[in-house]
Amino acid sequence: MKEGVNSEKGVIVVFRTVAYRLVDKNLVLEKLRDVLDPEIGRSIVDLKMVRDISVSDGNVYVKIALTVAHCPLAKTLQADVENAVRKLEEVRSVRVETTTMSRKELDELKQQLQPRANPSTPSRGGPGVGPGIERLGRRGVRSIIAVISGKGGVGKTFVTSMLATELKRRGYEVGVLDADLTGPSIAKVLGVSGKPYKGPGGGIVPLRTKTGIKVMSINLVLDDPSMPVVWRGPIVNSVIRQLYWDVDWGDLHYLLVDLPPGTSDAPLTVFQSLPLDGVIVVSSPQELASMIVSKAVNMAKKMEIPILGLVENMSYLKCPDCGKRVDVFGEAKGEKLAVGLGLPFLGAVPLDPAVAQLSDQGRIEEYSSSIIANIADELRTRAAKQVEQLTQGLPIAWSVEPSQ
């Protein structure tokens, strides 16, 4: 800023001139260094994602190359780029377009991000965590429990949603993370719709059910929930970590994680990345289900994740007319299976047509199950003992008991 005095004809006039720094490509590029890729967590400049910058009379155009086509967080990245550029003075408008990296560019990026193994340096993740996979923190979440099975169609989502409902009924703050990216159904079952948004602190705010359960699912992020998620392992891993870490869960007594069936990338990512306090295994009476569920149990044991017990879902049907028990899927095998695997048997949940109806209507919170209620009480007892050990010396706000 410069100041001067003009005293022509006896009139004193003070003038000031302000020297503005014109916007150019270099200034825009410097601002973009502060923008992080939401999947990788590194600067989009360092990742060579900035493909074009043009500036004309304060109008800025930026082109960004995404690491994956139809990235669910593409709009978030575009907004971050726009907000960063608008911090420059004299910017009138910002337009951000996206393209997709070629296969060759992705291969080069993978090489750039490949962790350098050092045999003398132990993994930071703890037991069962491989090199390059870092265990995420728990922040305000007291207890994190995953619901797993080896086979699809046994009712993991039902058990997860009902456990969340029963814990909420007891006054706890509860969240549900839908880690089943290829078959997400938690949002539908719990009657949640709409788009999550960024909160004041920068974290994504999860949506809430009618009773106040916090929910995050990939279906809530996608522009078209009917479109299939066709991602390879590394992207699946990254998105699951984001759905947990980039979400502002706040203070929760329990976070329940609904896992996809099997022992592939998604369950492995949850076991390696999230600070799990335990898993609940869901099975059904079929011999085939029992065989495949054993794989999931052995995976959890290999990863040194505590197994809280086994639930047999759709164990039998009670005739609404005569009250007779009907073994629709064969003789119940849950308790025998649990004993064979060395696990506590948490209970047998009967088949109830009302479950399908309420799930389709997004009203599963209206359903009651004495078996699930007993499991919720068991979780409460175990979690209380764990948190008592973990929170010695911490503020009273960390009590596992809900506030009255």
PyMOL commands that set and color helices and strands:
alter all, ss='L'
color gray80, all
select helices_A, chain A and resi 8-10+25-32+74-85+103-113+156-169+186-189+218-220+233-245+265-273+287-302+334-341+353-360+364-366+370-390+396-398
alter helices_A, ss='H'
color red, helices_A
select strands_A, chain A and resi 2-6+13-17+50-56+59-66+93-100+141-148+174-178+197-198+204-205+207-208+214-217+252-258+278-283+307-312+317-318+325-326+345-348
alter strands_A, ss='S'
color yellow, strands_A
deselect
rebuild
show_as cartoon
